[in-house]
Amino acid sequence: MSEPIEQRRILATAIPGPRSLALQSRKRVAVSAGVGTALPVYVERAGGGILVDVDGNQLIDFGSGIAVTTVGNAAPRVVEAVRRQVEDFTHTCFMVTPYEEYVEVCEKLSKHTPGEHEKRSALFNSGAEAVENAVKIARSATGRSTVVVFEHAYHGRTNLTMALTAKNMPYKQGFGPFAGDIHRVPMAYPYRWPTGAQRCAEEAFTALVDSVQAQVGVGNVAAVLIEPIQGEGGFIVPPPGYLTAVADWCRENGIVFIADEIQTGFCRTGDWFACDAEGVVPDLVTTAKGMAGGLPLAAVTGRADLMDAVHPGGLGGTYGGNPVACAAALAAIETMEVEDLAGRARSAEAIIRPRLEALSDAHPGVIGEIRGRGAMLAIELVTDVDSKTPDAPLAAAVQAACAQQGLVTLSCGTWGNVLRFLPPLSMPDELLDEGLDILEVAFGAVLSGR
């Protein structure tokens, strides 16, 4: 096993360095131009909260591979579990000759996902696959077809999940026609709700119900699909009570309530799942990202009667629940349990949020809102607080300035004006603080140059 990476930032070259630039030139020749790269820094090792690139730079990671490496990039339990499993066997296909690891992952999902009811799970490769299969399950169980989704939603890049996703560029442009029977309603977005945040929950719920009744018919809706905290859409947190109202309405009308916890799940928000904050119990939950310590694994978990409504053979896939990925997931979940990573997410928020509030105070009129929970936090940047005009150029400039100083950050939001912070929960406090120092300096430098 490699030596642990020293948890400190090192700038050995400009960012990106010469070897990364050479690899980026090779990438342009060999890789489709459709596969973008936010920061062309080529990583050769990673662990804790540090990414080590091919030029010897050590960057602070505030992205976690888009919320994937929650337990770290090379968590010891995950590394050892993967090593043992690779030595035993790498694949048989669970649908041909099954293995215990798949079953054990499903048992863990039953334990940790919201609710004490009887549950079943099915394993897949990616979040988009999980969402597609959740829709299949809901349609099969209800005999209905329409799926209700929300403005600003992101659910994936396959044909069906592109239809479920709200944002056109870069996810949907030129790729249609898309799957049908999708109905989009307003998201409960407190910061931008027309009549104000205090009225958002009630009015957004009324808008959902009225839209479905008028344009779809409640009896035709198979499922309502929602991210408890929207991810790519801008880390939008619906107001208290909204998710509960939607879940109750679904239950009253025989509609399957699907929580897309692909980005929010597995301790990221300070609970095992974001729905736990309000005690919301979905009928189905989709998971992926942080589940397996960086290996591709996803799942649909839900009520036994729904999950068993699909005919045998109706769910599955060649690689779904691959034994190596399952071994990684079991080790990642054990790490979350033993090290109380939900608690670690809360302690990370206690460090990050006050620093973001101080940043907002230092630069009035620039940060429209600080939002999120746990180690899933964001700032929405605007040109002024009155108009709330999105300021995507500022977000891009701050992100670039951070990168030059060895801090990896991510943007998001329908208008590209949100900076999101998703540090690995293995990151030590001093690195969190140093990363936030870099962010403060970047803001000051960019704004002074305007």
Salt bridges, closest charged atoms under 4 A:
GLU6 OE2 - ARG8 NE 2.89
GLU80 OE2 - ARG83 NH2 2.40
GLU80 OE2 - ARG84 NH1 3.57
GLU87 OE2 - ARG83 NH1 2.89
GLU118 OE2 - ARG120 NH1 2.85
GLU203 OE2 - ARG199 NE 2.86
GLU232 OE1 - ARG420 NH2 2.91
ASP248 OD1 - ARG251 NH1 3.46
ASP260 OD2 - HIS155 ND1 2.72
ASP283 OD1 - ARG303 NH1 2.93
ASP305 OD2 - ARG303 NH2 2.60
ASP308 OD2 - ARG120 NE 3.14
GLU334 OE2 - ARG77 NE 3.80
GLU337 OE2 - LYS108 NZ 3.16
GLU337 OE2 - LYS111 NZ 3.55
GLU337 OE2 - HIS112 NE2 2.70
GLU339 OE2 - ARG77 NH1 3.09
GLU349 OE2 - ARG353 NE 2.89
GLU369 OE1 - ARG371 NH1 2.65
GLU380 OE2 - ARG192 NH2 2.66
GLU380 OE1 - ARG371 NH1 2.82
ASP391 OD2 - ARG450 NH1 3.02
ASP429 OD1 - ARG344 NH1 2.76
ASP433 OD1 - ARG355 NH1 3.16
GLU434 OE2 - ARG9 NE 2.81
ASP437 OD1 - ARG355 NH2 2.49
GLU440 OE2 - ARG355 NE 3.03
